[in-house]
C-alpha cells in the first residue's frame, strides 16, 4: 500500500491546497507543518504559474503574489526537501503543463522522487494526453491524479478505470473558489464511479466550510479544500499559521 492509499484507509481524508511562496517559501513550509499537525491528511502544493486557467480569483492572486517574489521550481523543491523532514503525510504538486515543459519532464519527476513528492495533478492536461508524461512518472514512481468533472458522463468509465492514487472529483463547473452552495449531485457521481473502480474519490472545488465538507464525505472518501485556506493566508499573511490551524481543527471535527 503506497502513502496515498494509506490516507484513505479506514477514514475520510482531509486534503488541503496552498500556493507555494505565498507569502514566502519559509512561511509555506511553516503552514504545511501546521496543517499536518492539525489534521490535514495530504497536502497539495500549488506551483505558481502566470496563466492558471482552472483557478479562481483567490488562487490566481496567490500565484501572482508568489511569482512577484521571483520564486522558481528549484526553490520550491528545496522547500519540499526541508518540510519532508518535519512531516510524514503525503505531499503532491498541483501544477500546469508549461512549468513541467520548461523544467524538463525527466528532470522534474526525478526531483519529485528525490524530494518526496508522491503525486502530481495537472488540470490543463487531458487524460488522453497523460501519455506525454506517463513514462516519466512511471520511471520515478510518481502518481498522476485524474480529475473527473460533472460533465464527464460519457468518459467517467474510461477515466475511473485508469485512475491511480485517488480521483479528484470536481464538485462544480467553472474554476476554483469559495462557493456558498454546491448543487451538483455528488452522491450520484460518486456512486457511478464506485461501480467502476475501488480507487478512492475526493471532492474538491468550492468547498469552504466544515458543514460543506461533512456533506461531501457522506458518499466520497475525502474532501479537498483550497481557496478557503488561501483566503486566510491572503488576509493574515505571515501571521496566518494559528488561523490556519484553528480552521483545520474545526473542519477535521466535521469529517472524522
C-alpha positions as CSV (number, residue, x, y, z in Angstrom):
1,X,0.0,0.0,0.0
2,X,1.5,3.4,-1.0
3,X,1.3,6.5,1.1
4,X,-1.7,7.9,-0.8
5,X,-3.7,4.8,-0.4
6,X,-2.9,4.9,3.4
7,X,-4.5,8.4,3.6
8,X,-7.9,6.8,2.8
9,X,-7.5,3.7,5.0
10,X,-10.4,3.4,7.4
11,X,-11.1,7.1,7.4
12,X,-12.3,10.1,5.4
13,X,-9.4,12.1,4.1
14,X,-8.9,15.9,4.5
15,X,-6.8,17.2,1.6
16,X,-5.6,20.8,1.7
17,X,-4.2,23.0,-1.1
18,X,-1.9,26.0,-0.7
19,X,0.2,28.0,-3.1
20,X,4.0,27.7,-2.8
21,X,5.6,31.0,-2.0
22,X,2.6,32.9,-0.7
23,X,3.6,35.0,1.2
24,X,7.1,33.3,1.2
25,X,8.5,29.8,0.9
26,X,9.6,29.9,4.6
27,X,6.0,30.6,5.5
28,X,4.7,27.9,3.1
29,X,6.9,25.4,5.0
30,X,5.6,26.7,8.3
31,X,2.0,26.4,7.0
32,X,2.5,22.8,5.8
33,X,3.8,21.8,9.2
34,X,0.8,23.4,10.9
35,X,-1.7,21.8,8.5
36,X,-0.1,18.4,9.1
37,X,-0.1,18.8,12.9
38,X,-3.8,19.9,13.0
39,X,-5.5,17.3,10.8
40,X,-4.6,17.5,7.1
41,X,-4.0,14.0,5.7
42,X,-2.5,15.1,2.4
43,X,-1.3,18.5,1.1
44,X,-1.4,19.8,-2.5
45,X,1.3,22.3,-3.1
46,X,0.4,24.7,-6.0
47,X,3.3,25.6,-8.3
48,X,2.8,29.3,-9.2
49,X,2.0,29.9,-12.8
50,X,1.1,33.0,-14.8
51,X,-1.9,31.6,-16.5
52,X,-3.7,29.2,-14.1
53,X,-6.8,28.6,-16.2
54,X,-8.6,26.3,-13.6
55,X,-8.2,28.7,-10.7
56,X,-10.5,31.4,-9.5
57,X,-9.5,34.9,-8.3
58,X,-8.3,33.8,-4.8
59,X,-5.7,31.4,-6.1
60,X,-4.8,33.4,-9.1
61,X,-3.9,36.3,-6.8
62,X,-1.9,34.0,-4.5
63,X,0.1,32.8,-7.6
64,X,0.6,36.4,-8.7
65,X,2.0,37.3,-5.2
66,X,4.3,34.2,-5.2
67,X,5.6,35.0,-8.8
68,X,6.3,38.6,-7.7
69,X,9.0,37.1,-5.4
70,X,10.8,35.5,-8.4
71,X,10.3,32.0,-6.9
72,X,11.4,29.2,-9.2
73,X,10.9,25.4,-9.2
74,X,14.3,24.7,-7.7
75,X,13.4,27.0,-4.8
76,X,10.1,25.0,-4.3
77,X,11.9,21.7,-4.5
78,X,14.3,22.9,-1.8
79,X,11.4,23.9,0.4
80,X,9.8,20.5,-0.1
81,X,13.1,18.8,0.9
82,X,13.1,20.8,4.1
83,X,9.5,20.2,5.0
84,X,9.6,16.5,4.4
85,X,12.0,16.2,7.3
86,X,9.2,17.6,9.5
87,X,6.0,15.9,8.2
88,X,5.1,12.4,7.3
89,X,1.9,12.9,5.4
90,X,2.0,12.7,1.5
91,X,2.7,15.9,-0.5
92,X,1.6,16.4,-4.0
93,X,2.1,19.1,-6.6
94,X,-0.7,20.9,-8.3
95,X,0.8,22.3,-11.5
96,X,0.2,23.2,-15.1
97,X,1.9,21.6,-18.1
98,X,4.0,24.6,-19.1
99,X,6.2,24.7,-16.0
100,X,6.9,21.0,-16.5
101,X,7.8,21.5,-20.1
102,X,10.1,24.4,-19.2
103,X,11.9,22.5,-16.5
104,X,12.1,19.2,-18.5
105,X,9.9,16.1,-17.7
106,X,12.7,13.8,-16.7
107,X,14.4,16.4,-14.5
108,X,11.1,17.4,-12.9
109,X,9.9,13.9,-12.0
110,X,13.4,12.9,-10.8
111,X,13.4,15.8,-8.4
112,X,9.9,14.9,-7.3
113,X,11.2,11.4,-6.4
114,X,14.3,12.9,-4.6
115,X,12.4,15.4,-2.6
116,X,9.5,13.2,-1.6
117,X,6.6,14.3,-3.8
118,X,4.1,11.5,-4.1
119,X,1.9,12.6,-7.0
120,X,1.0,15.4,-9.4
121,X,-2.2,17.0,-10.5
122,X,-2.1,18.7,-13.9
123,X,-5.5,20.3,-14.6
124,X,-4.7,21.5,-18.1
125,X,-3.6,18.1,-19.3
126,X,-6.5,16.0,-20.7
127,X,-6.5,12.3,-19.7
128,X,-5.9,11.4,-23.4
129,X,-2.6,13.3,-23.2
130,X,-1.3,11.8,-20.0
131,X,1.0,9.5,-22.0
132,X,3.1,12.6,-22.6
133,X,4.4,12.3,-19.0
134,X,3.5,8.7,-18.1
135,X,6.8,7.2,-19.0
136,X,8.5,9.7,-16.6
137,X,6.0,9.3,-13.8
138,X,6.3,5.5,-14.0
139,X,10.1,5.7,-14.1
140,X,10.2,7.7,-10.9
141,X,7.2,6.2,-9.1
142,X,5.1,9.4,-9.2
143,X,1.3,9.1,-9.3
144,X,-0.8,11.0,-11.7
145,X,-4.1,12.1,-10.1
146,X,-7.1,12.0,-12.5
147,X,-9.7,14.8,-12.4
148,X,-13.4,13.9,-13.2
149,X,-15.8,16.8,-13.8
150,X,-19.6,16.8,-13.5
151,X,-19.7,16.9,-17.3
152,X,-17.6,13.8,-17.8
153,X,-20.6,11.4,-18.1
154,X,-19.6,9.5,-21.2
155,X,-15.9,9.5,-20.1
156,X,-16.3,8.5,-16.4
157,X,-15.8,4.8,-17.1
158,X,-12.5,5.3,-19.0
159,X,-11.2,7.9,-16.5
160,X,-12.1,5.8,-13.5
161,X,-10.7,2.6,-14.8
162,X,-7.3,4.2,-15.4
163,X,-7.2,6.3,-12.3
164,X,-4.5,5.9,-9.6
165,X,-3.9,7.2,-6.1
166,X,-7.2,8.9,-5.8
167,X,-9.8,10.5,-8.1
168,X,-10.2,14.3,-7.9
169,X,-13.9,14.8,-8.4
170,X,-14.7,18.4,-9.3
171,X,-17.8,19.5,-7.4
172,X,-18.9,22.3,-9.7
173,X,-18.5,23.7,-13.2
174,X,-16.1,26.6,-13.5
175,X,-12.9,27.5,-11.6
176,X,-11.8,27.0,-8.1
177,X,-13.2,29.3,-5.4
178,X,-15.3,29.6,-2.3
179,X,-19.0,28.6,-3.0
180,X,-21.9,29.2,-0.7
181,X,-23.8,26.2,-2.2
182,X,-22.8,23.2,-4.2
183,X,-25.7,21.9,-6.3
184,X,-24.1,19.1,-8.2
185,X,-25.4,15.6,-7.4
186,X,-22.2,14.4,-5.9
187,X,-23.7,11.3,-4.4
188,X,-24.8,10.1,-7.8
189,X,-21.5,10.7,-9.5
190,X,-19.6,9.0,-6.6
191,X,-21.9,6.1,-6.8
192,X,-21.3,5.8,-10.5
193,X,-17.5,5.9,-10.1
194,X,-17.6,3.3,-7.3
195,X,-19.3,0.8,-9.6
196,X,-16.3,1.1,-11.8
197,X,-13.3,1.3,-9.5
198,X,-12.1,0.9,-6.0
199,X,-9.8,3.9,-6.2
200,X,-10.8,6.5,-3.5
201,X,-12.8,9.6,-4.6
202,X,-12.1,13.0,-3.1
203,X,-14.3,16.0,-3.9
204,X,-12.9,19.5,-4.4
205,X,-13.6,22.9,-6.0
206,X,-15.6,25.4,-3.8
207,X,-15.7,23.5,-0.5
208,X,-15.1,26.2,2.1
209,X,-16.8,25.2,5.4
210,X,-16.8,22.2,7.7
211,X,-20.5,21.8,7.1
212,X,-19.9,21.5,3.3
213,X,-17.1,19.1,3.9
214,X,-19.3,16.9,6.1
215,X,-21.9,16.8,3.4
216,X,-19.4,15.8,0.7
217,X,-17.9,12.9,2.6
218,X,-21.2,11.2,3.1
219,X,-20.5,9.4,-0.1
220,X,-17.0,10.5,-1.1
221,X,-13.8,9.1,0.5
222,X,-12.3,12.6,1.1
223,X,-12.7,16.3,0.6
224,X,-10.3,18.8,-0.9
225,X,-10.1,22.4,0.4
226,X,-8.0,25.2,-1.2
227,X,-9.5,28.6,-1.7
228,X,-10.7,28.8,2.0
229,X,-7.1,28.3,3.2
230,X,-5.6,30.6,0.6
231,X,-8.1,33.3,1.7
232,X,-6.9,33.0,5.3
233,X,-3.3,33.4,4.1
234,X,-4.1,36.4,1.9
235,X,-5.8,38.1,4.9
236,X,-3.2,37.3,7.6
237,X,-0.1,36.8,5.6
238,X,3.0,36.0,7.8
239,X,0.7,35.7,10.8
240,X,-1.7,33.1,9.3
241,X,-0.4,30.0,11.0
242,X,-2.6,30.0,14.1
243,X,-5.7,30.9,11.9
244,X,-4.9,28.0,9.6
245,X,-4.5,25.6,12.5
246,X,-7.8,26.7,14.0
247,X,-9.7,26.4,10.7
248,X,-8.3,22.9,10.0
249,X,-9.1,21.7,13.5
250,X,-12.7,22.8,13.0
251,X,-13.0,21.1,9.6
252,X,-11.4,17.9,10.9
253,X,-14.0,17.5,13.6
254,X,-16.7,17.5,10.9
255,X,-15.1,14.9,8.6
256,X,-13.9,12.4,11.3
